[in-house]
Amino acid sequence: MFFLAFEGLDGSGKSSLMAQLQNYLESKNRKYIKTREPGGTIVGDQLRNIILSKSEEAPTPRTELLLYEASRSQHVDLVIRPALERKEWVLCDRFSASSIAFQAGGRQISLEQVHWLNDFATNSLKPHLNILLDLTVEESQKRRQKRGEAEDRIESEAAAFHQRVREGFLQQAARVPNEWLVLDAGESPEVLFQKMMDELVKVRKWLD
């Protein structure tokens, strides 16, 4: 069992890549769960609505961070850690690295404070591997527009915010490269899946 977190800007293809891995695990009769942040629990989904909705009173940056961390704490305690204890794979759309990218990077909150809150919320749990689908801000915006869906509060932020988020992801990957797999989200889904599988099968030998 391994815990994989899929990270990147909105529209980077996280859901598609997760679905491909899900199909592979099913073909090998491997037990897994697929989940997301913010959310993954009843409390987490309620907090997700508060975080992402364009309400009359938006959460301030520090409040936003605390809401994410509250959702994460519930998620770890009720979903992720129990699944790992059952020896199941965990495929998670976003985890603690997103708080570093979005809140420390995008919102420019103290990196030290975000690290501390991440550690507290997760009780020091970290993914075995963060998979970053790296995408330019311009391409992210194009892909979101093609979906034809109303943008949530975070997606609606200015390009400069999303650029800081992208840089926040890349900086994390550069600091601890052994904990990250960085993929070019501009490549086809088939190529991305093959590169991920090369990492999981040939490099880390977690799958066969």
N, C-alpha and C positions, 0 to 999 in steps of 0.2 A: 504494500500500500504506500502511495505517495501523494503528497499534497501539491497540486499545481495551481498557481494563480496566473490568470491571463490578464495582461495589462495593456494599456494603450489609449490613444485618443478615441473619442466616439466615432464609429464608422470604420475602425481599423480592421475589422474582421474577426474579432474575438469570438463571437457567437458561432460563426462558421467553422473556425478551427476547433473549438470545443466540441461541436457536433461531430466532426470527423473523428476526433479521438474517442468520443463516446461510442460511435459505431464500431471502432476498432476494438475497444475494450469488451463490448458486447460479443463480438465475434470470437474473442478469446475466453469468454465466460469469466471475465474479471468483474468483481463487484466494485461499484463506484456510486458516488452521488455527484450531481451537478447542481451548483448553487450560485448565488450572486451577492454582491454588496453594492449599495446598502440594501438590506433585505435578508431573505433566507429564513426568517422566522416571522411569527405574527407581529411581535413588537418591532422587528426590523422593517417589515413592510409598512407599518404605520409611520415609522420615522422616515422611511424613504419618501413617502408622500409629502411630509413636511419639508424635507430637504430639497426636493426637486420641483415642487409646485411653485407657480408664480403667484404667490399670495400677496395680499396688500402689505403685509409685514414680512419681509424676507429675513431669514436668520443672519445675524452678524457673522463675520468670519470665525470668531472664536466659538460662537454658538454652533455654527455649522460643523466645525471640527468635532465638538463634543457630541453632536447628534450622530455623526459618522461612527465615532468611537463607541457610543452606547449601542448602536446597532451591531457593531463588530463584536463587542463583548458577549451579547446575547447569542450571536451567530456561532461564535467559537464554543461557548459553553453547551449549547443545545444541539448543534448540528455538526460542526467540523470535528471537534475533538472526539465526540462519540463515534463518528464514522471512522476515524483513524484507529480508534480502539477496537473497532470491529474488523480491522484490517481491510478497509475499503479505500479505494482511490477517491480523492476529493478534487473535483474540477471546479474552480471558483472564478467567476467573472468579477475581477477586482478583489484586492485585499489591502493589507497595510501599506504597500508601496504606493497605492493611489492617494492615500492621505498625505504622504510625503510629497508627491507630485502636485496634487491639487491644492492642498492647504499650505504646505511649506513653500512650494514653488508658485502656484497660481495666486494664492492669497497672501503670500509672503509672511506667514507666521513663523516664528522661531523654529528652526529645524530641530533643535534640542528638545523643545517642548512637544513637538509632534512625535518624535522618537519615543519620548517618555510615555506619552498617552497611548501610542501603539503598543508598547510593551505591557502597559497596565491592562489595556483592554483585551489583549490576546493571552495574558499570562505567559508571555515570552514565546508563544507559538509562532513559528515562521514557516512559510512554504518551503518544500524541498527544492522547488524551482519556480522562478518567476519567468513567464514567457511574454516578452514585450513585442507587440506588433507595432513597429515604428512607422509613423505616417506623418506627412507634412500637415500643417494646419490648414493649408489651402485645400488639399485633397480631402481632409476630414470634413471640411465644410461642404464640399461638392457632394460627397457621399451622403451626408445627412440630408441635404436638400433633395437628392434623388429619392430618398425614402418617402418624401411627401408627408411626413408627420410633423406635428407641432413640436418645436424644440422646448425642452425643459429649461429650468432656471440656469443650470450649469452650462448646458449646450449653448445658451444664448449669450454667454459672456463674450467679451471682445477678443479679437484675434491675439492681442498681446497676452492676455491671460492664458489662452490655450498654448501659445508658444512657450511660456514659462513652464506650463505643465509638461509639455513634450521634453523640454530640457531637463526638468526634474526627473523624469523617467530615465533618460539617457545618462544622467550623472549618477544615479543609483547603480545602473548596470555597469558603469565604468569603475565604480568604487569596489564592487564585489562581483567580478565577472563570473566566478564559479557558481554564483547563485542565480544567474540570469542566462536566458537564451534570447538574443535580440534578432528579430526577423524583419525583413523589409516588407511592410504591409502592401507595397505596390506590386508585389509578385502575385501570381495566380494562386487560388486556393490549393490547387494540386501541388504546386511547388512548395508552398508554406507547410503543408501537411508532411511532405516528404522530408523537408529539413527538420521539422520537429521530431519526426520518427527516427531520423538519423541520430539525433541527440539522445532520445530516450532508449533506443535499441543499441546503437553502436558505441556511443560515447559513455553513457551512464549505465547501460546494461540493466535497465529497469524492466524492459519488455523484450520479448523475443518474437 
